[in-house]
Amino acid sequence: MGRFEILQDRCRHCAKARRYAPDHICKGADGCYHICRQPQNAEEYQMLLLACEQCPFRAITALKSTELEQDDSRLAAGKH
């Protein structure tokens, strides 16, 4: 299953995309929105894809498989 992230340099905290995936996009104590839960099934994945499309600032992105592999290798090496 794919993973998503919110690009903080693009996010304007409008919460528009959160309407489409409220269980996955949360506002943190820092006032910024984050992906608080990655999708666990196809339905949740589709909800986050819709949130990506609805974000007016294109701040939500689906990580590509090469980015996922890099993330996984950094975590395995203890570089997070």
DSSP file (Angstrom, degrees, kcal/mol; ACC not computed):
  #  RESIDUE AA STRUCTURE BP1 BP2  ACC     N-H-->O    O-->H-N    N-H-->O    O-->H-N    TCO  KAPPA ALPHA  PHI   PSI    X-CA   Y-CA   Z-CA
    1    1 A M              0   0    0      0, 0.0    41,-0.0     0, 0.0    37,-0.0   0.000 360.0 360.0 360.0 140.0    0.0    0.0    0.0
    2    2 A G        -     0   0    0      1,-0.1     2,-0.3    36,-0.0    62,-0.1  -0.192 360.0-136.6 -71.6 164.4    1.3    3.5   -0.9
    3    3 A R        -     0   0    0     60,-0.4    60,-2.7    35,-0.1     2,-0.3  -0.861  12.6-153.6-121.6 158.4    2.2    6.1    1.6
    4    4 A F  E     -A   62   0A   0     -2,-0.3     2,-0.3    58,-0.3    58,-0.2  -0.868   7.8-172.4-128.4 158.7    1.5    9.9    1.7
    5    5 A E  E     -A   61   0A   0     56,-2.3    56,-2.9    -2,-0.3     2,-0.5  -0.979  22.7-126.1-146.4 159.8    3.1   13.0    3.1
    6    6 A I  E     -A   60   0A   0     -2,-0.3     2,-0.9    54,-0.2    54,-0.2  -0.939  21.7-136.1-108.3 125.2    2.2   16.7    3.4
    7    7 A L    >>  -     0   0    0     52,-3.8     3,-1.7    -2,-0.5     4,-1.7  -0.709  13.3-159.4 -82.2 108.1    4.8   19.1    2.1
    8    8 A Q  T 34 S+     0   0    0     -2,-0.9    -1,-0.2     1,-0.3    25,-0.1   0.774  86.9  61.8 -64.9 -27.5    5.0   21.7    4.8
    9    9 A D  T 34 S+     0   0    0      1,-0.2    -1,-0.3    50,-0.1    -2,-0.1   0.675 113.8  36.6 -73.0 -14.1    6.4   24.4    2.5
   10   10 A R  T <4 S+     0   0    0     -3,-1.7    -2,-0.2    49,-0.1    -1,-0.2   0.685  92.5 102.3-104.3 -25.8    3.3   24.2    0.3
   11   11 A C     <  -     0   0    0     -4,-1.7    -5,-0.0    48,-0.2    44,-0.0  -0.386  42.7-176.4 -67.7 131.6    0.6   23.7    3.0
   12   12 A R        -     0   0    0     -2,-0.1    -1,-0.1    20,-0.0    -4,-0.0   0.160  44.8-116.9-112.6  15.1   -1.4   26.8    3.9
   13   13 A H        +     0   0    0      1,-0.1    -2,-0.1    20,-0.1    14,-0.0   0.807  68.5 140.0  58.7  35.5   -3.4   25.1    6.7
   14   14 A C        -     0   0    0      1,-0.0    -1,-0.1     0, 0.0    -3,-0.0   0.700  51.4-144.5 -83.1 -18.9   -6.7   25.5    4.9
   15   15 A A     >  +     0   0    0      1,-0.1     4,-0.7     3,-0.0     3,-0.1   0.535  59.1 128.1  69.3   8.6   -8.0   22.1    5.9
   16   16 A K  T >4 S+     0   0    0      1,-0.2     3,-1.1     2,-0.2     4,-0.3   0.938  73.0  46.0 -61.1 -46.8   -9.8   21.6    2.6
   17   17 A A  G >> S+     0   0    0      1,-0.2     3,-1.7     2,-0.2     4,-0.7   0.787  98.8  71.5 -68.0 -26.7   -8.3   18.2    1.9
   18   18 A R  G >4 S+     0   0    0      1,-0.3     3,-0.5     2,-0.2    -1,-0.2   0.788  84.9  68.6 -60.6 -27.4   -8.9   17.0    5.4
   19   19 A R  G << S+     0   0    0     -3,-1.1    -1,-0.3    -4,-0.7    -2,-0.2   0.787 101.1  47.5 -60.9 -26.7  -12.6   16.8    4.6
   20   20 A Y  G <4 S+     0   0    0     -3,-1.7    -1,-0.2    -4,-0.3    -2,-0.2   0.666 129.1  19.1 -91.8 -18.6  -11.9   13.9    2.3
   21   21 A A    XX  +     0   0    0     -4,-0.7     3,-1.8    -3,-0.5     4,-1.8  -0.373  68.6 159.2-146.9  61.5   -9.7   11.9    4.7
   22   22 A P  T 34 S+     0   0    0      0, 0.0    -3,-0.1     0, 0.0    -4,-0.1   0.752  76.0  54.7 -64.2 -24.8  -10.4   13.1    8.2
   23   23 A D  T 34 S+     0   0    0      1,-0.2     3,-0.1    -5,-0.1    -5,-0.0   0.550 115.9  39.1 -82.6  -5.6   -9.0    9.9    9.9
   24   24 A H  T <4 S+     0   0    0     -3,-1.8    12,-2.3     1,-0.2    13,-1.1   0.646 106.8  61.6-116.2 -23.7   -5.7   10.3    8.0
   25   25 A I  E  <  +B   35   0B   0     -4,-1.8     2,-0.3    10,-0.2    10,-0.2  -0.939  65.5 172.8-113.1 119.0   -5.0   14.0    8.1
   26   26 A C  E     -B   34   0B   0      8,-2.5     8,-2.8    -2,-0.6     2,-0.6  -0.905  33.7-121.2-127.5 151.7   -4.5   15.6   11.5
   27   27 A K  E     -B   33   0B   0     -2,-0.3     6,-0.3     6,-0.2     2,-0.0  -0.825  34.8-144.2 -91.4 124.3   -3.5   19.0   12.8
   28   28 A G    >   -     0   0    0      4,-3.4     3,-2.2    -2,-0.6    -1,-0.0  -0.256  28.6 -99.0 -83.3 172.4   -0.5   18.6   15.1
   29   29 A A  T 3  S+     0   0    0      1,-0.3    -1,-0.1     2,-0.1    -2,-0.0   0.737 123.3  63.5 -61.2 -22.8    0.4   20.6   18.2
   30   30 A D  T 3  S-     0   0    0      2,-0.2    -1,-0.3     1,-0.0     3,-0.1   0.461 118.3-112.3 -81.1  -1.0    2.7   22.7   16.0
   31   31 A G  S <  S+     0   0    0     -3,-2.2     2,-0.3     1,-0.3    -2,-0.1   0.406  81.1 118.1  86.0  -2.8   -0.4   23.9   14.0
   32   32 A C        -     0   0    0     -5,-0.0    -4,-3.4     1,-0.0    -1,-0.3  -0.689  66.3-117.0 -97.9 150.5    0.7   22.0   10.9
   33   33 A Y  E     +B   27   0B   0     -2,-0.3     2,-0.3    -6,-0.3    -6,-0.2  -0.643  36.6 177.9 -85.0 144.3   -1.3   19.3    9.2
   34   34 A H  E     -B   26   0B   0     -8,-2.8    -8,-2.5    -2,-0.3     2,-1.0  -0.933  41.3-102.9-138.8 159.3    0.3   15.8    9.0
   35   35 A I  E     +B   25   0B   0     -2,-0.3   -10,-0.2   -10,-0.2     3,-0.2  -0.802  41.0 178.4 -81.6 107.8   -0.6   12.4    7.7
   36   36 A C        +     0   0    0    -12,-2.3     2,-0.3    -2,-1.0    -1,-0.2   0.652  67.0  24.8 -90.9 -16.2   -1.4   10.8   11.1
   37   37 A R  S    S-     0   0    0    -13,-1.1    -1,-0.3    -3,-0.1     3,-0.1  -0.924  75.0-138.9-150.9 123.8   -2.4    7.4    9.7
   38   38 A Q        -     0   0    0     -2,-0.3   -35,-0.1    -3,-0.2     7,-0.1  -0.424  42.9 -84.9 -75.9 155.2   -1.3    5.8    6.4
   39   39 A P        -     0   0    0      0, 0.0    -1,-0.1     0, 0.0     3,-0.1  -0.326  35.2-170.7 -64.9 142.2   -3.9    4.0    4.3
   40   40 A Q        +     0   0    0      1,-0.1     2,-0.3    -3,-0.1    -2,-0.0   0.494  67.8  16.2-109.4  -9.4   -4.5    0.3    5.3
   41   41 A N  S  > S-     0   0    0      1,-0.1     4,-2.2     0, 0.0     5,-0.2  -0.923  88.6 -88.5-154.1 176.7   -6.7   -0.7    2.4
   42   42 A A  H  > S+     0   0    0     -2,-0.3     4,-2.3     1,-0.2     5,-0.2   0.855 121.1  54.2 -63.3 -37.0   -7.7    0.3   -1.1
   43   43 A E  H  > S+     0   0    0      2,-0.2     4,-1.8     1,-0.2    -1,-0.2   0.929 111.0  44.7 -64.5 -45.0  -10.7    2.4    0.2
   44   44 A E  H  > S+     0   0    0      2,-0.2     4,-2.1     1,-0.2    -2,-0.2   0.881 111.2  54.5 -66.2 -37.8   -8.5    4.5    2.5
   45   45 A Y  H  X S+     0   0    0     -4,-2.2     4,-2.2     1,-0.2    -2,-0.2   0.919 108.2  49.2 -60.6 -44.2   -5.9    4.8   -0.3
   46   46 A Q  H  X S+     0   0    0     -4,-2.3     4,-2.3     1,-0.2    -1,-0.2   0.864 107.5  55.4 -64.1 -36.5   -8.5    6.2   -2.6
   47   47 A M  H  X S+     0   0    0     -4,-1.8     4,-2.0     1,-0.2    -1,-0.2   0.917 110.0  45.3 -61.9 -43.2   -9.7    8.7    0.1
   48   48 A L  H  X S+     0   0    0     -4,-2.1     4,-2.3     2,-0.2    -2,-0.2   0.859 109.7  54.5 -71.3 -34.2   -6.1   10.0    0.4
   49   49 A L  H  X S+     0   0    0     -4,-2.2     4,-2.1     2,-0.2    -2,-0.2   0.918 108.9  49.2 -62.1 -41.6   -5.8   10.2   -3.4
   50   50 A L  H  X S+     0   0    0     -4,-2.3     4,-2.1     1,-0.2    -2,-0.2   0.903 108.5  52.9 -63.2 -40.8   -8.9   12.3   -3.5
   51   51 A A  H  X S+     0   0    0     -4,-2.0     4,-1.3     2,-0.2    -1,-0.2   0.900 107.3  52.9 -60.6 -40.2   -7.5   14.5   -0.7
   52   52 A C  H  < S+     0   0    0     -4,-2.3     3,-0.5     1,-0.2     8,-0.2   0.934 110.7  46.6 -58.0 -46.9   -4.4   15.0   -2.9
   53   53 A E  H  < S+     0   0    0     -4,-2.1    -1,-0.2     1,-0.2    -2,-0.2   0.831 113.0  49.4 -66.2 -33.2   -6.5   16.1   -5.8
   54   54 A Q  H  < S+     0   0    0     -4,-2.1    -1,-0.2    -5,-0.2    -2,-0.2   0.637  81.3 105.8 -85.0 -14.6   -8.6   18.5   -3.7
   55   55 A C    ><  -     0   0    0     -4,-1.3     3,-1.2    -3,-0.5     5,-0.1  -0.543  60.5-154.5 -68.3 117.2   -5.7   20.2   -2.0
   56   56 A P  T 3  S+     0   0    0      0, 0.0    -1,-0.2     0, 0.0    -4,-0.0   0.676  93.7  44.9 -69.0 -15.2   -5.5   23.7   -3.7
   57   57 A F  T 3  S-     0   0    0     -3,-0.0    -2,-0.1     0, 0.0    -3,-0.0   0.364 104.7-125.3-108.3   3.1   -1.8   24.0   -3.0
   58   58 A R    <   +     0   0    0     -3,-1.2   -47,-0.1    -6,-0.2    -6,-0.1   0.885  62.7 142.9  53.3  42.5   -0.8   20.4   -4.0
   59   59 A A        +     0   0    0    -49,-0.2   -52,-3.8    -7,-0.1     2,-0.5   0.656  46.9  75.9 -86.7 -17.3    0.7   20.0   -0.6
   60   60 A I  E     -A    6   0A   0     -8,-0.2     2,-0.4   -54,-0.2   -54,-0.2  -0.832  64.4-179.9 -98.5 130.9   -0.3   16.3   -0.2
   61   61 A T  E     -A    5   0A   0    -56,-2.9   -56,-2.3    -2,-0.5     2,-0.5  -0.971  28.7-131.1-133.6 145.6    1.8   13.9   -2.2
   62   62 A A  E     -A    4   0A   0     -2,-0.4   -58,-0.3   -58,-0.2     2,-0.2  -0.829  34.6-123.4 -90.2 127.4    1.8   10.1   -2.7
   63   63 A L        -     0   0    0    -60,-2.7   -60,-0.4    -2,-0.5     2,-0.1  -0.510  22.6-127.9 -73.2 136.4    5.3    8.8   -2.3
   64   64 A K     >  -     0   0    0     -2,-0.2     4,-2.2     1,-0.1     3,-0.4  -0.394  27.5-103.6 -78.3 162.1    6.7    6.9   -5.3
   65   65 A S  H  > S+     0   0    0      1,-0.2     4,-2.3     2,-0.2     5,-0.1   0.842 121.8  53.8 -59.2 -35.3    8.1    3.4   -4.8
   66   66 A T  H  > S+     0   0    0      2,-0.2     4,-2.0     1,-0.2    -1,-0.2   0.885 109.2  48.7 -67.7 -36.4   11.7    4.7   -5.1
   67   67 A E  H  > S+     0   0    0     -3,-0.4     4,-2.5     2,-0.2    -2,-0.2   0.883 110.3  51.9 -67.5 -37.7   11.0    7.3   -2.4
   68   68 A L  H  X S+     0   0    0     -4,-2.2     4,-2.8     2,-0.2    -2,-0.2   0.914 108.9  50.1 -63.1 -42.9    9.6    4.5   -0.2
   69   69 A E  H  X S+     0   0    0     -4,-2.3     4,-2.4     2,-0.2    -2,-0.2   0.901 111.3  48.8 -63.3 -40.7   12.7    2.4   -0.7
   70   70 A Q  H  X S+     0   0    0     -4,-2.0     4,-2.2     2,-0.2    -2,-0.2   0.919 112.0  49.0 -64.7 -43.2   14.9    5.3    0.3
   71   71 A D  H  X S+     0   0    0     -4,-2.5     4,-2.4     1,-0.2    -2,-0.2   0.937 112.2  48.5 -58.6 -48.1   12.8    6.0    3.3
   72   72 A D  H  X S+     0   0    0     -4,-2.8     4,-2.4     1,-0.2    -2,-0.2   0.885 111.3  49.5 -62.1 -40.1   12.9    2.3    4.3
   73   73 A S  H  X S+     0   0    0     -4,-2.4     4,-1.6     2,-0.2    -1,-0.2   0.872 110.4  50.4 -70.1 -34.9   16.7    2.1    3.9
   74   74 A R  H  <>S+     0   0    0     -4,-2.2     5,-3.0     2,-0.2     4,-0.4   0.916 112.1  47.8 -66.2 -42.0   17.2    5.3    6.0
   75   75 A L  H ><5S+     0   0    0     -4,-2.4     3,-1.1     1,-0.2    -2,-0.2   0.910 110.6  51.1 -64.1 -41.8   15.1    3.8    8.7
   76   76 A A  H 3<5S+     0   0    0     -4,-2.4    -1,-0.2     1,-0.3    -2,-0.2   0.837 111.0  48.9 -64.2 -32.2   16.9    0.5    8.6
   77   77 A A  T 3<5S-     0   0    0     -4,-1.6    -1,-0.3    -5,-0.2    -2,-0.2   0.479 117.7-113.8 -85.4  -2.5   20.2    2.4    8.9
   78   78 A G  T < 5S+     0   0    0     -3,-1.1     2,-0.8    -4,-0.4    -3,-0.2   0.684  77.5 129.2  79.2  18.2   18.9    4.4   11.8
   79   79 A K      <       0   0    0     -5,-3.0    -1,-0.1    -6,-0.2    -3,-0.1  -0.652 360.0 360.0-105.9  74.0   19.0    7.7    9.9
   80   80 A H              0   0    0     -2,-0.8    -1,-0.2    -5,-0.1    -5,-0.1   0.394 360.0 360.0-116.4 360.0   15.5    9.1   10.4
